[in-house]
Amino acid sequence: MSKRRYRTVVPIGNLEIEFKDPFQLAPSITIETVPDDLRKDSHLKELARYHREWFDGCRNALIIHYEAEALY
């Protein structure tokens, strides 16, 4: 079974840095601006209003990139 590329995104509150390029913490871990495609993800509709509002206020995120055969 071939592996696919995935990412885990952890929004960071109270961090207001304008990154031109992702800031590399480790080979597969970056801090960067929250990706636009994530903001448009339909799963966000399932969040409670408080969490959606908090996420809307987040500018940056910790992102872990990895390969796996499947999620979970």
mmCIF file as Biopython writes it, N, C-alpha, C and O atoms, coordinates in Angstrom:
data_model
#
loop_
_atom_site.group_PDB
_atom_site.id
_atom_site.type_symbol
_atom_site.label_atom_id
_atom_site.label_alt_id
_atom_site.label_comp_id
_atom_site.label_asym_id
_atom_site.label_entity_id
_atom_site.label_seq_id
_atom_site.pdbx_PDB_ins_code
_atom_site.Cartn_x
_atom_site.Cartn_y
_atom_site.Cartn_z
_atom_site.occupancy
_atom_site.B_iso_or_equiv
_atom_site.auth_seq_id
_atom_site.auth_asym_id
_atom_site.pdbx_PDB_model_num
ATOM 1   N N  . MET A ? 1  ? 0.840   -1.174 0.000  1.0 0.0 1  A 1 
ATOM 2   C CA . MET A ? 1  ? 0.000   0.000  0.000  1.0 0.0 1  A 1 
ATOM 3   C C  . MET A ? 1  ? 0.891   1.245  0.000  1.0 0.0 1  A 1 
ATOM 4   O O  . MET A ? 1  ? 1.824   1.341  0.797  1.0 0.0 1  A 1 
ATOM 5   N N  . SER A ? 2  ? 0.606   2.187  -0.884 1.0 0.0 2  A 1 
ATOM 6   C CA . SER A ? 2  ? 1.430   3.388  -0.964 1.0 0.0 2  A 1 
ATOM 7   C C  . SER A ? 2  ? 1.036   4.384  0.124  1.0 0.0 2  A 1 
ATOM 8   O O  . SER A ? 2  ? -0.106  4.404  0.585  1.0 0.0 2  A 1 
ATOM 9   N N  . LYS A ? 3  ? 1.984   5.193  0.515  1.0 0.0 3  A 1 
ATOM 10  C CA . LYS A ? 3  ? 1.739   6.184  1.552  1.0 0.0 3  A 1 
ATOM 11  C C  . LYS A ? 3  ? 1.303   7.500  0.922  1.0 0.0 3  A 1 
ATOM 12  O O  . LYS A ? 3  ? 1.743   7.857  -0.171 1.0 0.0 3  A 1 
ATOM 13  N N  . ARG A ? 4  ? 0.442   8.204  1.619  1.0 0.0 4  A 1 
ATOM 14  C CA . ARG A ? 4  ? -0.033  9.512  1.173  1.0 0.0 4  A 1 
ATOM 15  C C  . ARG A ? 4  ? 0.488   10.585 2.106  1.0 0.0 4  A 1 
ATOM 16  O O  . ARG A ? 4  ? 0.841   10.295 3.249  1.0 0.0 4  A 1 
ATOM 17  N N  . ARG A ? 5  ? 0.541   11.812 1.639  1.0 0.0 5  A 1 
ATOM 18  C CA . ARG A ? 5  ? 0.985   12.949 2.449  1.0 0.0 5  A 1 
ATOM 19  C C  . ARG A ? 5  ? -0.205  13.498 3.234  1.0 0.0 5  A 1 
ATOM 20  O O  . ARG A ? 5  ? -1.282  13.712 2.678  1.0 0.0 5  A 1 
ATOM 21  N N  . TYR A ? 6  ? -0.001  13.720 4.511  1.0 0.0 6  A 1 
ATOM 22  C CA . TYR A ? 6  ? -1.004  14.298 5.389  1.0 0.0 6  A 1 
ATOM 23  C C  . TYR A ? 6  ? -0.375  15.432 6.178  1.0 0.0 6  A 1 
ATOM 24  O O  . TYR A ? 6  ? 0.837   15.644 6.138  1.0 0.0 6  A 1 
ATOM 25  N N  . ARG A ? 7  ? -1.223  16.154 6.893  1.0 0.0 7  A 1 
ATOM 26  C CA . ARG A ? 7  ? -0.713  17.189 7.792  1.0 0.0 7  A 1 
ATOM 27  C C  . ARG A ? 7  ? -1.649  17.300 8.984  1.0 0.0 7  A 1 
ATOM 28  O O  . ARG A ? 7  ? -2.860  17.113 8.861  1.0 0.0 7  A 1 
ATOM 29  N N  . THR A ? 8  ? -1.080  17.602 10.122 1.0 0.0 8  A 1 
ATOM 30  C CA . THR A ? 8  ? -1.833  17.914 11.317 1.0 0.0 8  A 1 
ATOM 31  C C  . THR A ? 8  ? -1.615  19.392 11.576 1.0 0.0 8  A 1 
ATOM 32  O O  . THR A ? 8  ? -0.478  19.861 11.619 1.0 0.0 8  A 1 
ATOM 33  N N  . VAL A ? 9  ? -2.708  20.126 11.749 1.0 0.0 9  A 1 
ATOM 34  C CA . VAL A ? 9  ? -2.636  21.575 11.911 1.0 0.0 9  A 1 
ATOM 35  C C  . VAL A ? 9  ? -3.132  21.946 13.301 1.0 0.0 9  A 1 
ATOM 36  O O  . VAL A ? 9  ? -4.239  21.577 13.693 1.0 0.0 9  A 1 
ATOM 37  N N  . VAL A ? 10 ? -2.300  22.684 14.048 1.0 0.0 10 A 1 
ATOM 38  C CA . VAL A ? 10 ? -2.653  23.132 15.393 1.0 0.0 10 A 1 
ATOM 39  C C  . VAL A ? 10 ? -2.651  24.659 15.385 1.0 0.0 10 A 1 
ATOM 40  O O  . VAL A ? 10 ? -1.578  25.264 15.403 1.0 0.0 10 A 1 
ATOM 41  N N  . PRO A ? 11 ? -3.825  25.300 15.357 1.0 0.0 11 A 1 
ATOM 42  C CA . PRO A ? 11 ? -3.868  26.762 15.363 1.0 0.0 11 A 1 
ATOM 43  C C  . PRO A ? 11 ? -3.240  27.328 16.634 1.0 0.0 11 A 1 
ATOM 44  O O  . PRO A ? 11 ? -3.374  26.752 17.713 1.0 0.0 11 A 1 
ATOM 45  N N  . ILE A ? 12 ? -2.562  28.447 16.497 1.0 0.0 12 A 1 
ATOM 46  C CA . ILE A ? 12 ? -1.896  29.100 17.627 1.0 0.0 12 A 1 
ATOM 47  C C  . ILE A ? 12 ? -2.573  30.438 17.874 1.0 0.0 12 A 1 
ATOM 48  O O  . ILE A ? 12 ? -2.562  31.310 17.005 1.0 0.0 12 A 1 
ATOM 49  N N  . GLY A ? 13 ? -3.155  30.606 19.041 1.0 0.0 13 A 1 
ATOM 50  C CA . GLY A ? 13 ? -3.770  31.881 19.403 1.0 0.0 13 A 1 
ATOM 51  C C  . GLY A ? 13 ? -2.728  32.861 19.908 1.0 0.0 13 A 1 
ATOM 52  O O  . GLY A ? 13 ? -1.676  32.456 20.403 1.0 0.0 13 A 1 
ATOM 53  N N  . ASN A ? 14 ? -3.015  34.142 19.784 1.0 0.0 14 A 1 
ATOM 54  C CA . ASN A ? 14 ? -2.163  35.217 20.306 1.0 0.0 14 A 1 
ATOM 55  C C  . ASN A ? 14 ? -0.765  35.249 19.699 1.0 0.0 14 A 1 
ATOM 56  O O  . ASN A ? 14 ? 0.181   35.684 20.356 1.0 0.0 14 A 1 
ATOM 57  N N  . LEU A ? 15 ? -0.623  34.800 18.469 1.0 0.0 15 A 1 
ATOM 58  C CA . LEU A ? 15 ? 0.651   34.922 17.762 1.0 0.0 15 A 1 
ATOM 59  C C  . LEU A ? 15 ? 0.360   35.679 16.477 1.0 0.0 15 A 1 
ATOM 60  O O  . LEU A ? 15 ? -0.331  35.174 15.592 1.0 0.0 15 A 1 
ATOM 61  N N  . GLU A ? 16 ? 0.884   36.876 16.379 1.0 0.0 16 A 1 
ATOM 62  C CA . GLU A ? 16 ? 0.595   37.757 15.246 1.0 0.0 16 A 1 
ATOM 63  C C  . GLU A ? 16 ? 1.875   38.029 14.461 1.0 0.0 16 A 1 
ATOM 64  O O  . GLU A ? 16 ? 2.383   39.150 14.472 1.0 0.0 16 A 1 
ATOM 65  N N  . ILE A ? 17 ? 2.392   37.021 13.788 1.0 0.0 17 A 1 
ATOM 66  C CA . ILE A ? 17 ? 3.594   37.172 12.975 1.0 0.0 17 A 1 
ATOM 67  C C  . ILE A ? 17 ? 3.205   36.955 11.520 1.0 0.0 17 A 1 
ATOM 68  O O  . ILE A ? 17 ? 2.496   36.004 11.194 1.0 0.0 17 A 1 
ATOM 69  N N  . GLU A ? 18 ? 3.666   37.830 10.663 1.0 0.0 18 A 1 
ATOM 70  C CA . GLU A ? 18 ? 3.394   37.707 9.232  1.0 0.0 18 A 1 
ATOM 71  C C  . GLU A ? 18 ? 4.553   36.935 8.601  1.0 0.0 18 A 1 
ATOM 72  O O  . GLU A ? 18 ? 5.608   37.507 8.326  1.0 0.0 18 A 1 
ATOM 73  N N  . PHE A ? 19 ? 4.356   35.639 8.373  1.0 0.0 19 A 1 
ATOM 74  C CA . PHE A ? 19 ? 5.389   34.798 7.777  1.0 0.0 19 A 1 
ATOM 75  C C  . PHE A ? 19 ? 5.341   34.910 6.260  1.0 0.0 19 A 1 
ATOM 76  O O  . PHE A ? 19 ? 4.287   34.713 5.657  1.0 0.0 19 A 1 
ATOM 77  N N  . LYS A ? 20 ? 6.468   35.224 5.643  1.0 0.0 20 A 1 
ATOM 78  C CA . LYS A ? 20 ? 6.550   35.178 4.176  1.0 0.0 20 A 1 
ATOM 79  C C  . LYS A ? 20 ? 6.722   33.733 3.735  1.0 0.0 20 A 1 
ATOM 80  O O  . LYS A ? 20 ? 6.143   33.307 2.736  1.0 0.0 20 A 1 
ATOM 81  N N  . ASP A ? 21 ? 7.510   32.993 4.476  1.0 0.0 21 A 1 
ATOM 82  C CA . ASP A ? 21 ? 7.752   31.575 4.230  1.0 0.0 21 A 1 
ATOM 83  C C  . ASP A ? 21 ? 7.536   30.835 5.540  1.0 0.0 21 A 1 
ATOM 84  O O  . ASP A ? 21 ? 7.677   31.428 6.609  1.0 0.0 21 A 1 
ATOM 85  N N  . PRO A ? 22 ? 7.195   29.547 5.479  1.0 0.0 22 A 1 
ATOM 86  C CA . PRO A ? 22 ? 7.057   28.772 6.715  1.0 0.0 22 A 1 
ATOM 87  C C  . PRO A ? 22 ? 8.348   28.785 7.531  1.0 0.0 22 A 1 
ATOM 88  O O  . PRO A ? 22 ? 9.441   28.713 6.969  1.0 0.0 22 A 1 
ATOM 89  N N  . PHE A ? 23 ? 8.223   28.876 8.855  1.0 0.0 23 A 1 
ATOM 90  C CA . PHE A ? 23 ? 9.373   28.820 9.757  1.0 0.0 23 A 1 
ATOM 91  C C  . PHE A ? 23 ? 9.575   27.368 10.158 1.0 0.0 23 A 1 
ATOM 92  O O  . PHE A ? 23 ? 8.710   26.775 10.803 1.0 0.0 23 A 1 
ATOM 93  N N  . GLN A ? 24 ? 10.698  26.796 9.785  1.0 0.0 24 A 1 
ATOM 94  C CA . GLN A ? 24 ? 10.971  25.377 10.015 1.0 0.0 24 A 1 
ATOM 95  C C  . GLN A ? 24 ? 11.496  25.149 11.430 1.0 0.0 24 A 1 
ATOM 96  O O  . GLN A ? 24 ? 12.537  25.685 11.808 1.0 0.0 24 A 1 
ATOM 97  N N  . LEU A ? 25 ? 10.763  24.346 12.211 1.0 0.0 25 A 1 
ATOM 98  C CA . LEU A ? 25 ? 11.198  23.973 13.562 1.0 0.0 25 A 1 
ATOM 99  C C  . LEU A ? 25 ? 11.993  22.668 13.545 1.0 0.0 25 A 1 
ATOM 100 O O  . LEU A ? 25 ? 12.943  22.498 14.309 1.0 0.0 25 A 1 
ATOM 101 N N  . ALA A ? 26 ? 11.597  21.761 12.675 1.0 0.0 26 A 1 
ATOM 102 C CA . ALA A ? 26 ? 12.238  20.455 12.511 1.0 0.0 26 A 1 
ATOM 103 C C  . ALA A ? 26 ? 11.997  20.046 11.055 1.0 0.0 26 A 1 
ATOM 104 O O  . ALA A ? 26 ? 11.260  20.731 10.347 1.0 0.0 26 A 1 
ATOM 105 N N  . PRO A ? 27 ? 12.596  18.953 10.595 1.0 0.0 27 A 1 
ATOM 106 C CA . PRO A ? 27 ? 12.436  18.585 9.180  1.0 0.0 27 A 1 
ATOM 107 C C  . PRO A ? 27 ? 10.993  18.520 8.674  1.0 0.0 27 A 1 
ATOM 108 O O  . PRO A ? 27 ? 10.756  18.810 7.502  1.0 0.0 27 A 1 
ATOM 109 N N  . SER A ? 28 ? 10.041  18.159 9.496  1.0 0.0 28 A 1 
ATOM 110 C CA . SER A ? 28 ? 8.659   18.052 9.014  1.0 0.0 28 A 1 
ATOM 111 C C  . SER A ? 28 ? 7.675   18.886 9.840  1.0 0.0 28 A 1 
ATOM 112 O O  . SER A ? 28 ? 6.467   18.653 9.790  1.0 0.0 28 A 1 
ATOM 113 N N  . ILE A ? 29 ? 8.193   19.856 10.600 1.0 0.0 29 A 1 
ATOM 114 C CA . ILE A ? 29 ? 7.339   20.684 11.453 1.0 0.0 29 A 1 
ATOM 115 C C  . ILE A ? 29 ? 7.611   22.156 11.159 1.0 0.0 29 A 1 
ATOM 116 O O  . ILE A ? 29 ? 8.757   22.606 11.172 1.0 0.0 29 A 1 
ATOM 117 N N  . THR A ? 30 ? 6.526   22.901 10.891 1.0 0.0 30 A 1 
ATOM 118 C CA . THR A ? 30 ? 6.655   24.317 10.587 1.0 0.0 30 A 1 
ATOM 119 C C  . THR A ? 30 ? 5.643   25.134 11.374 1.0 0.0 30 A 1 
ATOM 120 O O  . THR A ? 30 ? 4.623   24.620 11.833 1.0 0.0 30 A 1 
ATOM 121 N N  . ILE A ? 31 ? 5.946   26.421 11.519 1.0 0.0 31 A 1 
ATOM 122 C CA . ILE A ? 31 ? 4.955   27.401 11.964 1.0 0.0 31 A 1 
ATOM 123 C C  . ILE A ? 31 ? 4.739   28.291 10.754 1.0 0.0 31 A 1 
ATOM 124 O O  . ILE A ? 31 ? 5.692   28.798 10.163 1.0 0.0 31 A 1 
ATOM 125 N N  . GLU A ? 32 ? 3.474   28.477 10.390 1.0 0.0 32 A 1 
ATOM 126 C CA . GLU A ? 32 ? 3.176   29.272 9.208  1.0 0.0 32 A 1 
ATOM 127 C C  . GLU A ? 32 ? 1.767   29.851 9.308  1.0 0.0 32 A 1 
ATOM 128 O O  . GLU A ? 32 ? 1.024   29.558 10.245 1.0 0.0 32 A 1 
ATOM 129 N N  . THR A ? 33 ? 1.422   30.662 8.343  1.0 0.0 33 A 1 
ATOM 130 C CA . THR A ? 33 ? 0.084   31.220 8.274  1.0 0.0 33 A 1 
ATOM 131 C C  . THR A ? 33 ? -0.915  30.083 8.048  1.0 0.0 33 A 1 
ATOM 132 O O  . THR A ? 33 ? -0.645  29.155 7.285  1.0 0.0 33 A 1 
ATOM 133 N N  . VAL A ? 34 ? -2.068  30.160 8.714  1.0 0.0 34 A 1 
ATOM 134 C CA . VAL A ? 34 ? -3.099  29.126 8.542  1.0 0.0 34 A 1 
ATOM 135 C C  . VAL A ? 34 ? -3.442  29.037 7.051  1.0 0.0 34 A 1 
ATOM 136 O O  . VAL A ? 34 ? -3.786  30.048 6.439  1.0 0.0 34 A 1 
ATOM 137 N N  . PRO A ? 35 ? -3.352  27.842 6.462  1.0 0.0 35 A 1 
ATOM 138 C CA . PRO A ? 35 ? -3.638  27.694 5.029  1.0 0.0 35 A 1 
ATOM 139 C C  . PRO A ? 35 ? -5.086  28.067 4.687  1.0 0.0 35 A 1 
ATOM 140 O O  . PRO A ? 35 ? -6.013  27.743 5.428  1.0 0.0 35 A 1 
ATOM 141 N N  . ASP A ? 36 ? -5.263  28.755 3.551  1.0 0.0 36 A 1 
ATOM 142 C CA . ASP A ? 36 ? -6.602  29.171 3.117  1.0 0.0 36 A 1 
ATOM 143 C C  . ASP A ? 36 ? -7.535  27.989 2.924  1.0 0.0 36 A 1 
ATOM 144 O O  . ASP A ? 36 ? -8.720  28.080 3.245  1.0 0.0 36 A 1 
ATOM 145 N N  . ASP A ? 37 ? -7.018  26.871 2.400  1.0 0.0 37 A 1 
ATOM 146 C CA . ASP A ? 37 ? -7.888  25.711 2.183  1.0 0.0 37 A 1 
ATOM 147 C C  . ASP A ? 37 ? -8.429  25.162 3.505  1.0 0.0 37 A 1 
ATOM 148 O O  . ASP A ? 37 ? -9.522  24.599 3.539  1.0 0.0 37 A 1 
ATOM 149 N N  . LEU A ? 38 ? -7.679  25.323 4.577  1.0 0.0 38 A 1 
ATOM 150 C CA . LEU A ? 38 ? -8.172  24.869 5.887  1.0 0.0 38 A 1 
ATOM 151 C C  . LEU A ? 38 ? -9.319  25.757 6.357  1.0 0.0 38 A 1 
ATOM 152 O O  . LEU A ? 38 ? -10.296 25.257 6.913  1.0 0.0 38 A 1 
ATOM 153 N N  . ARG A ? 39 ? -9.216  27.036 6.147  1.0 0.0 39 A 1 
ATOM 154 C CA . ARG A ? 39 ? -10.290 27.955 6.561  1.0 0.0 39 A 1 
ATOM 155 C C  . ARG A ? 39 ? -11.594 27.666 5.818  1.0 0.0 39 A 1 
ATOM 156 O O  . ARG A ? 39 ? -12.674 27.976 6.322  1.0 0.0 39 A 1 
ATOM 157 N N  . LYS A ? 40 ? -11.502 27.078 4.630  1.0 0.0 40 A 1 
ATOM 158 C CA . LYS A ? 40 ? -12.690 26.766 3.826  1.0 0.0 40 A 1 
ATOM 159 C C  . LYS A ? 40 ? -13.197 25.334 4.041  1.0 0.0 40 A 1 
ATOM 160 O O  . LYS A ? 40 ? -14.200 24.944 3.443  1.0 0.0 40 A 1 
ATOM 161 N N  . ASP A ? 41 ? -12.522 24.549 4.881  1.0 0.0 41 A 1 
ATOM 162 C CA . ASP A ? 41 ? -12.884 23.150 5.090  1.0 0.0 41 A 1 
ATOM 163 C C  . ASP A ? 41 ? -14.293 23.026 5.671  1.0 0.0 41 A 1 
ATOM 164 O O  . ASP A ? 41 ? -14.634 23.707 6.639  1.0 0.0 41 A 1 
ATOM 165 N N  . SER A ? 42 ? -15.093 22.167 5.085  1.0 0.0 42 A 1 
ATOM 166 C CA . SER A ? 42 ? -16.486 22.000 5.521  1.0 0.0 42 A 1 
ATOM 167 C C  . SER A ? 42 ? -16.605 21.421 6.931  1.0 0.0 42 A 1 
ATOM 168 O O  . SER A ? 42 ? -17.640 21.593 7.575  1.0 0.0 42 A 1 
ATOM 169 N N  . HIS A ? 43 ? -15.584 20.749 7.418  1.0 0.0 43 A 1 
ATOM 170 C CA . HIS A ? 43 ? -15.630 20.168 8.768  1.0 0.0 43 A 1 
ATOM 171 C C  . HIS A ? 43 ? -15.683 21.248 9.852  1.0 0.0 43 A 1 
ATOM 172 O O  . HIS A ? 43 ? -16.117 20.975 10.971 1.0 0.0 43 A 1 
ATOM 173 N N  . LEU A ? 44 ? -15.248 22.463 9.534  1.0 0.0 44 A 1 
ATOM 174 C CA . LEU A ? 44 ? -15.273 23.531 10.532 1.0 0.0 44 A 1 
ATOM 175 C C  . LEU A ? 44 ? -16.695 23.887 10.947 1.0 0.0 44 A 1 
ATOM 176 O O  . LEU A ? 44 ? -16.904 24.441 12.027 1.0 0.0 44 A 1 
ATOM 177 N N  . LYS A ? 45 ? -17.671 23.577 10.106 1.0 0.0 45 A 1 
ATOM 178 C CA . LYS A ? 45 ? -19.069 23.851 10.437 1.0 0.0 45 A 1 
ATOM 179 C C  . LYS A ? 45 ? -19.526 23.027 11.638 1.0 0.0 45 A 1 
ATOM 180 O O  . LYS A ? 45 ? -20.498 23.380 12.307 1.0 0.0 45 A 1 
ATOM 181 N N  . GLU A ? 46 ? -18.826 21.938 11.906 1.0 0.0 46 A 1 
ATOM 182 C CA . GLU A ? 46 ? -19.186 21.051 13.015 1.0 0.0 46 A 1 
ATOM 183 C C  . GLU A ? 46 ? -18.684 21.576 14.359 1.0 0.0 46 A 1 
ATOM 184 O O  . GLU A ? 46 ? -19.096 21.078 15.407 1.0 0.0 46 A 1 
ATOM 185 N N  . LEU A ? 47 ? -17.802 22.570 14.342 1.0 0.0 47 A 1 
ATOM 186 C CA . LEU A ? 47 ? -17.267 23.107 15.592 1.0 0.0 47 A 1 
ATOM 187 C C  . LEU A ? 47 ? -18.312 23.960 16.300 1.0 0.0 47 A 1 
ATOM 188 O O  . LEU A ? 47 ? -19.197 24.537 15.668 1.0 0.0 47 A 1 
ATOM 189 N N  . ALA A ? 48 ? -18.194 24.029 17.604 1.0 0.0 48 A 1 
ATOM 190 C CA . ALA A ? 48 ? -19.049 24.931 18.375 1.0 0.0 48 A 1 
ATOM 191 C C  . ALA A ? 48 ? -18.722 26.377 17.980 1.0 0.0 48 A 1 
ATOM 192 O O  . ALA A ? 48 ? -17.607 26.665 17.544 1.0 0.0 48 A 1 
ATOM 193 N N  . ARG A ? 49 ? -19.676 27.266 18.129 1.0 0.0 49 A 1 
ATOM 194 C CA . ARG A ? 49 ? -19.483 28.664 17.726 1.0 0.0 49 A 1 
ATOM 195 C C  . ARG A ? 49 ? -18.253 29.279 18.387 1.0 0.0 49 A 1 
ATOM 196 O O  . ARG A ? 49 ? -17.487 29.992 17.738 1.0 0.0 49 A 1 
ATOM 197 N N  . TYR A ? 50 ? -18.063 29.004 19.681 1.0 0.0 50 A 1 
ATOM 198 C CA . TYR A ? 50 ? -16.908 29.539 20.404 1.0 0.0 50 A 1 
ATOM 199 C C  . TYR A ? 50 ? -15.606 29.129 19.724 1.0 0.0 50 A 1 
ATOM 200 O O  . TYR A ? 50 ? -14.713 29.955 19.538 1.0 0.0 50 A 1 
ATOM 201 N N  . HIS A ? 51 ? -15.498 27.852 19.352 1.0 0.0 51 A 1 
ATOM 202 C CA . HIS A ? 51 ? -14.275 27.350 18.724 1.0 0.0 51 A 1 
ATOM 203 C C  . HIS A ? 51 ? -14.094 27.915 17.314 1.0 0.0 51 A 1 
ATOM 204 O O  . HIS A ? 51 ? -12.968 28.204 16.909 1.0 0.0 51 A 1 
ATOM 205 N N  . ARG A ? 52 ? -15.168 28.074 16.574 1.0 0.0 52 A 1 
ATOM 206 C CA . ARG A ? 52 ? -15.076 28.686 15.235 1.0 0.0 52 A 1 
ATOM 207 C C  . ARG A ? 52 ? -14.593 30.129 15.345 1.0 0.0 52 A 1 
ATOM 208 O O  . ARG A ? 52 ? -13.742 30.565 14.570 1.0 0.0 52 A 1 
ATOM 209 N N  . GLU A ? 53 ? -15.141 30.871 16.312 1.0 0.0 53 A 1 
ATOM 210 C CA . GLU A ? 53 ? -14.729 32.264 16.502 1.0 0.0 53 A 1 
ATOM 211 C C  . GLU A ? 53 ? -13.268 32.340 16.921 1.0 0.0 53 A 1 
ATOM 212 O O  . GLU A ? 53 ? -12.534 33.210 16.451 1.0 0.0 53 A 1 
ATOM 213 N N  . TRP A ? 54 ? -12.838 31.439 17.801 1.0 0.0 54 A 1 
ATOM 214 C CA . TRP A ? 54 ? -11.437 31.416 18.226 1.0 0.0 54 A 1 
ATOM 215 C C  . TRP A ? 54 ? -10.540 31.110 17.025 1.0 0.0 54 A 1 
ATOM 216 O O  . TRP A ? 54 ? -9.521  31.773 16.828 1.0 0.0 54 A 1 
ATOM 217 N N  . PHE A ? 55 ? -10.911 30.117 16.228 1.0 0.0 55 A 1 
ATOM 218 C CA . PHE A ? 55 ? -10.123 29.746 15.054 1.0 0.0 55 A 1 
ATOM 219 C C  . PHE A ? 55 ? -10.058 30.901 14.051 1.0 0.0 55 A 1 
ATOM 220 O O  . PHE A ? 55 ? -9.005  31.161 13.470 1.0 0.0 55 A 1 
ATOM 221 N N  . ASP A ? 56 ? -11.175 31.586 13.853 1.0 0.0 56 A 1 
ATOM 222 C CA . ASP A ? 56 ? -11.196 32.726 12.933 1.0 0.0 56 A 1 
ATOM 223 C C  . ASP A ? 56 ? -10.209 33.807 13.354 1.0 0.0 56 A 1 
ATOM 224 O O  . ASP A ? 56 ? -9.686  34.535 12.510 1.0 0.0 56 A 1 
ATOM 225 N N  . GLY A ? 57 ? -9.950  33.915 14.662 1.0 0.0 57 A 1 
ATOM 226 C CA . GLY A ? 57 ? -9.009  34.913 15.173 1.0 0.0 57 A 1 
ATOM 227 C C  . GLY A ? 57 ? -7.556  34.482 15.110 1.0 0.0 57 A 1 
ATOM 228 O O  . GLY A ? 57 ? -6.665  35.293 15.362 1.0 0.0 57 A 1 
ATOM 229 N N  . CYS A ? 58 ? -7.296  33.225 14.778 1.0 0.0 58 A 1 
ATOM 230 C CA . CYS A ? 58 ? -5.920  32.719 14.713 1.0 0.0 58 A 1 
ATOM 231 C C  . CYS A ? 58 ? -5.312  33.025 13.346 1.0 0.0 58 A 1 
ATOM 232 O O  . CYS A ? 58 ? -5.939  32.800 12.311 1.0 0.0 58 A 1 
ATOM 233 N N  . ARG A ? 59 ? -4.101  33.533 13.359 1.0 0.0 59 A 1 
ATOM 234 C CA . ARG A ? 59 ? -3.411  33.830 12.112 1.0 0.0 59 A 1 
ATOM 235 C C  . ARG A ? 59 ? -2.404  32.736 11.760 1.0 0.0 59 A 1 
ATOM 236 O O  . ARG A ? 59 ? -2.193  32.445 10.582 1.0 0.0 59 A 1 
ATOM 237 N N  . ASN A ? 60 ? -1.783  32.127 12.773 1.0 0.0 60 A 1 
ATOM 238 C CA . ASN A ? 60 ? -0.711  31.161 12.541 1.0 0.0 60 A 1 
ATOM 239 C C  . ASN A ? 60 ? -1.039  29.791 13.108 1.0 0.0 60 A 1 
ATOM 240 O O  . ASN A ? 60 ? -1.926  29.637 13.948 1.0 0.0 60 A 1 
ATOM 241 N N  . ALA A ? 61 ? -0.290  28.788 12.621 1.0 0.0 61 A 1 
ATOM 242 C CA . ALA A ? 61 ? -0.516  27.418 13.078 1.0 0.0 61 A 1 
ATOM 243 C C  . ALA A ? 61 ? 0.788   26.634 13.067 1.0 0.0 61 A 1 
ATOM 244 O O  . ALA A ? 61 ? 1.693   26.905 12.279 1.0 0.0 61 A 1 
ATOM 245 N N  . LEU A ? 62 ? 0.860   25.658 13.959 1.0 0.0 62 A 1 
ATOM 246 C CA . LEU A ? 62 ? 1.930   24.669 13.960 1.0 0.0 62 A 1 
ATOM 247 C C  . LEU A ? 62 ? 1.449   23.562 13.036 1.0 0.0 62 A 1 
ATOM 248 O O  . LEU A ? 62 ? 0.355   23.031 13.225 1.0 0.0 62 A 1 
ATOM 249 N N  . ILE A ? 63 ? 2.257   23.203 12.032 1.0 0.0 63 A 1 
ATOM 250 C CA . ILE A ? 63 ? 1.834   22.203 11.058 1.0 0.0 63 A 1 
ATOM 251 C C  . ILE A ? 63 ? 2.859   21.079 11.004 1.0 0.0 63 A 1 
ATOM 252 O O  . ILE A ? 63 ? 4.052   21.316 10.815 1.0 0.0 63 A 1 
ATOM 253 N N  . ILE A ? 64 ? 2.378   19.854 11.172 1.0 0.0 64 A 1 
ATOM 254 C CA . ILE A ? 64 ? 3.225   18.661 11.108 1.0 0.0 64 A 1 
ATOM 255 C C  . ILE A ? 64 ? 2.887   17.943 9.811  1.0 0.0 64 A 1 
ATOM 256 O O  . ILE A ? 64 ? 1.744   17.538 9.602  1.0 0.0 64 A 1 
ATOM 257 N N  . HIS A ? 65 ? 3.872   17.783 8.945  1.0 0.0 65 A 1 
ATOM 258 C CA . HIS A ? 65 ? 3.703   17.100 7.660  1.0 0.0 65 A 1 
ATOM 259 C C  . HIS A ? 65 ? 4.234   15.675 7.813  1.0 0.0 65 A 1 
ATOM 260 O O  . HIS A ? 65 ? 5.307   15.467 8.380  1.0 0.0 65 A 1 
ATOM 261 N N  . TYR A ? 66 ? 3.480   14.691 7.304  1.0 0.0 66 A 1 
ATOM 262 C CA . TYR A ? 66 ? 3.925   13.302 7.431  1.0 0.0 66 A 1 
ATOM 263 C C  . TYR A ? 66 ? 3.304   12.444 6.341  1.0 0.0 66 A 1 
ATOM 264 O O  . TYR A ? 66 ? 2.354   12.849 5.671  1.0 0.0 66 A 1 
ATOM 265 N N  . GLU A ? 67 ? 3.858   11.259 6.182  1.0 0.0 67 A 1 
ATOM 266 C CA . GLU A ? 67 ? 3.324   10.267 5.245  1.0 0.0 67 A 1 
ATOM 267 C C  . GLU A ? 67 ? 2.767   9.103  6.044  1.0 0.0 67 A 1 
ATOM 268 O O  . GLU A ? 67 ? 3.326   8.699  7.065  1.0 0.0 67 A 1 
ATOM 269 N N  . ALA A ? 68 ? 1.641   8.567  5.551  1.0 0.0 68 A 1 
ATOM 270 C CA . ALA A ? 68 ? 1.027   7.414  6.215  1.0 0.0 68 A 1 
ATOM 271 C C  . ALA A ? 68 ? 0.212   6.643  5.184  1.0 0.0 68 A 1 
ATOM 272 O O  . ALA A ? 68 ? -0.186  7.190  4.155  1.0 0.0 68 A 1 
ATOM 273 N N  . GLU A ? 69 ? -0.028  5.383  5.470  1.0 0.0 69 A 1 
ATOM 274 C CA . GLU A ? 69 ? -0.855  4.570  4.580  1.0 0.0 69 A 1 
ATOM 275 C C  . GLU A ? 69 ? -2.311  5.000  4.648  1.0 0.0 69 A 1 
ATOM 276 O O  . GLU A ? 69 ? -3.034  4.906  3.656  1.0 0.0 69 A 1 
ATOM 277 N N  . ALA A ? 70 ? -2.746  5.474  5.815  1.0 0.0 70 A 1 
ATOM 278 C CA . ALA A ? 70 ? -4.126  5.938  5.986  1.0 0.0 70 A 1 
ATOM 279 C C  . ALA A ? 70 ? -4.187  6.787  7.250  1.0 0.0 70 A 1 
ATOM 280 O O  . ALA A ? 70 ? -3.271  6.761  8.072  1.0 0.0 70 A 1 
ATOM 281 N N  . LEU A ? 71 ? -5.260  7.529  7.394  1.0 0.0 71 A 1 
ATOM 282 C CA . LEU A ? 71 ? -5.463  8.284  8.621  1.0 0.0 71 A 1 
ATOM 283 C C  . LEU A ? 71 ? -5.786  7.320  9.758  1.0 0.0 71 A 1 
ATOM 284 O O  . LEU A ? 71 ? -6.299  6.225  9.526  1.0 0.0 71 A 1 
ATOM 285 N N  . TYR A ? 72 ? -5.486  7.729  10.976 1.0 0.0 72 A 1 
ATOM 286 C CA . TYR A ? 72 ? -5.726  6.958  12.192 1.0 0.0 72 A 1 
ATOM 287 C C  . TYR A ? 72 ? -4.737  5.846  12.316 1.0 0.0 72 A 1 
ATOM 288 O O  . TYR A ? 72 ? -4.781  5.085  13.283 1.0 0.0 72 A 1 
#
